[in-house]
Amino acid sequence: MIKVGTLYRQKLANSVKEGVEKKSSTFVVSYRGISSAKMNVLRKDLKRKKAEVLVSKTSVARIALKEAKYESLAGTIEGQMALILSNADASEVSKVLVKFAKDYEGFIVRGGVLDGAFLTEDEVKTLSDLPSREVLLAKLMGTMNAPLTRFASCLNGKTRELISILKQKSEKGG
């Protein structure tokens, strides 16, 4: 017969392992001295960005991450920790985490995984400085659209010149 504690740890380890494997981005954060009310504010902010917070025992999370082949991420775990899991825009999630870390001293972003690549604490901060996916797509579309717009403007200008010349000829010719 399996003990309740063992069953709980197994379920928690499976949640961590599945979350890291199925989500496109995972961030590890440490929180010390942060009240549950402040953590609930963070949860709500992250929920708006389509991210979820998974709090786990440190030892269980380390084992689950090692089983999921994320040893480098397992090395960042220490103290009170939580995993932030998301399939949404990673830069938006990292912006929320970095802002929260600036506001509250005991909250530290330890690192993360983005599409299978390990991110250090500094790389997560750099990721948070990037514009959102929508802004980057808008800039790309603007860049792709600019030559066509200039070409159409050039053709339109030549048409106007031709019409102006024809109008002058018709006025002179009577």
C-alpha positions in Angstrom: 0.0 0.0 0.0 1.3 3.4 -1.0 1.5 6.1 1.6 -0.4 9.3 1.1 2.7 11.5 1.3 4.5 9.3 -1.3 1.4 9.5 -3.6 1.3 13.3 -3.2 4.9 13.7 -4.1 4.6 11.4 -7.1 1.6 13.5 -8.3 3.4 16.7 -7.7 6.5 15.4 -9.6 4.3 14.4 -12.5 2.7 17.8 -12.5 6.1 19.5 -12.7 7.4 17.1 -15.3 4.4 17.4 -17.6 4.2 21.2 -17.1 7.8 21.7 -18.2 7.5 19.3 -21.1 4.2 20.5 -22.5 4.6 24.3 -22.0 6.7 26.4 -24.3 8.2 28.5 -21.5 9.0 27.8 -17.8 10.5 30.2 -15.3 11.9 29.3 -11.9 11.4 31.9 -9.1 12.3 32.1 -5.5 10.2 33.9 -3.0 11.2 34.6 0.5 9.2 36.9 2.8 6.5 37.4 0.2 3.0 37.3 1.7 0.3 35.1 0.2 -1.7 38.2 -0.6 1.2 39.5 -2.7 1.6 36.1 -4.3 -2.1 36.1 -5.2 -1.6 39.5 -6.9 1.2 37.9 -9.0 -1.0 34.8 -9.8 -3.7 37.1 -11.1 -1.3 39.1 -13.2 0.2 35.9 -14.6 -3.3 34.5 -15.2 -4.1 37.5 -17.4 -1.0 36.6 -19.4 -2.2 33.0 -19.7 0.5 31.6 -17.3 0.1 29.5 -14.3 2.1 29.3 -11.0 3.0 25.8 -9.7 4.5 25.7 -6.2 6.3 22.5 -5.4 8.7 21.2 -2.8 12.2 21.9 -3.7 13.4 18.3 -3.7 10.4 17.0 -5.7 10.9 19.7 -8.3 14.6 18.9 -8.6 13.9 15.2 -9.2 11.1 15.9 -11.7 13.3 18.4 -13.6 16.2 16.0 -13.8 13.8 13.3 -15.1 12.6 15.7 -17.7 16.2 16.3 -18.8 16.4 19.9 -17.4 19.4 19.5 -15.1 20.5 23.0 -15.6 17.1 24.3 -14.5 17.1 21.9 -11.5 20.4 23.6 -10.4 18.7 26.9 -10.0 16.2 25.7 -7.5 16.7 26.7 -3.9 14.6 27.8 -0.9 11.0 28.6 -1.4 10.4 28.2 -5.1 7.7 28.2 -7.7 7.5 27.3 -11.4 5.8 29.7 -13.8 4.4 27.7 -16.8 3.0 29.2 -20.0 2.3 28.6 -23.7 1.8 32.3 -24.2 4.2 35.1 -25.2 7.3 34.5 -23.0 8.4 38.2 -23.1 5.0 39.2 -21.6 5.3 36.7 -18.8 8.9 37.6 -18.1 7.9 41.3 -18.0 5.5 40.5 -15.2 8.1 38.5 -13.3 10.9 41.1 -13.6 8.5 43.9 -12.6 7.4 41.9 -9.5 11.0 41.2 -8.6 11.8 44.9 -8.8 8.9 45.7 -6.5 9.5 43.0 -3.9 13.0 42.3 -2.5 12.5 38.6 -1.6 11.3 37.7 -5.1 14.1 36.5 -7.5 13.8 35.1 -11.0 16.4 32.3 -11.0 16.2 31.2 -14.7 14.0 29.4 -17.1 13.5 27.3 -20.2 12.2 28.8 -23.5 11.4 26.2 -26.2 13.9 23.8 -24.8 16.7 26.3 -24.3 18.0 27.2 -20.8 17.8 30.8 -19.8 19.9 32.4 -17.1 18.6 35.1 -14.8 20.2 37.8 -17.0 18.7 36.3 -20.2 15.2 36.4 -18.6 15.7 40.1 -17.9 16.8 40.7 -21.5 13.7 38.8 -22.7 11.6 41.1 -20.6 13.0 44.1 -22.4 11.9 42.8 -25.8 8.6 44.1 -27.2 5.6 41.8 -27.3 5.0 39.4 -30.1 2.2 41.6 -31.6 4.5 44.7 -31.7 7.3 42.7 -33.4 4.8 41.3 -36.0 3.5 44.8 -36.6 7.1 46.1 -37.1 7.8 43.2 -39.5 4.7 43.9 -41.5 5.5 47.6 -41.7 9.0 46.8 -42.9 7.6 44.4 -45.5 4.9 46.8 -46.6 7.2 49.9 -47.0 8.7 49.0 -50.4 5.3 48.3 -51.9 3.9 51.6 -50.5 6.8 53.5 -52.0 6.4 51.8 -55.3 2.7 52.6 -55.4 3.4 56.2 -54.5 6.0 56.4 -57.3 3.6 55.1 -59.9 0.8 57.4 -58.6 3.2 60.4 -58.9 4.0 59.5 -62.6 0.3 59.2 -63.4 -0.4 62.6 -61.8 2.5 64.1 -63.9 1.1 62.6 -67.1 -2.4 63.9 -66.4 -1.0 67.4 -65.6 0.9 67.4 -69.0 -2.1 66.3 -70.9 -4.3 69.0 -69.2 -1.7 71.7 -70.1 -1.6 70.5 -73.8 -5.4 70.5 -74.0 -5.6 74.1 -72.6 -2.9 75.3 -75.0 -4.4 73.6 -78.0 -7.7 75.1 -77.2 
